[in-house]
């Protein structure tokens, strides 16, 4: 997958998941979303900078 497509996919996934979490507004959902966002960001950075 090319870098621009990966970044666009990550951005879209981030925005969509944020909208879902915002809609339900549950503390545990926010915590899970934050952990998943950090893991996804870190994995993408590690993969792109290999």
C-alpha positions in Angstrom: 0.0 0.0 0.0 1.3 3.4 -0.9 2.0 5.9 1.8 -0.7 8.5 0.7 -3.3 5.7 0.7 -2.2 4.5 4.1 -2.4 8.0 5.6 -5.8 8.6 4.0 -7.1 5.3 5.4 -5.8 6.1 8.8 -7.3 9.6 8.8 -10.7 8.3 7.6 -10.6 5.5 10.2 -9.7 7.9 12.9 -12.4 10.4 12.0 -15.1 7.7 11.7 -14.2 6.0 15.0 -14.1 9.3 16.7 -17.6 10.1 15.5 -18.9 6.8 16.8 -17.2 7.2 20.2 -18.5 10.8 20.5 -22.0 9.6 19.6 -22.1 7.0 22.4 -20.1 9.1 24.9 -19.2 6.2 27.3 -16.0 6.5 29.4 -14.8 3.0 28.7 -15.4 3.5 25.0 -13.3 6.6 25.1 -10.5 4.8 26.9 -10.5 2.0 24.3 -10.6 4.4 21.5 -7.6 6.3 22.9 -5.6 3.1 23.3 -6.5 2.0 19.8 -5.6 5.4 18.3 -2.1 5.4 20.0 -1.4 1.8 18.9 -2.5 2.4 15.3 -0.5 5.7 15.1 2.6 4.0 16.6 2.3 1.0 14.2 1.9 3.2 11.2 4.9 5.3 12.2 7.0 2.3 12.8 6.0 0.7 9.5 6.6 3.9 7.5 10.0 4.5 9.1 11.4 1.0 8.8 
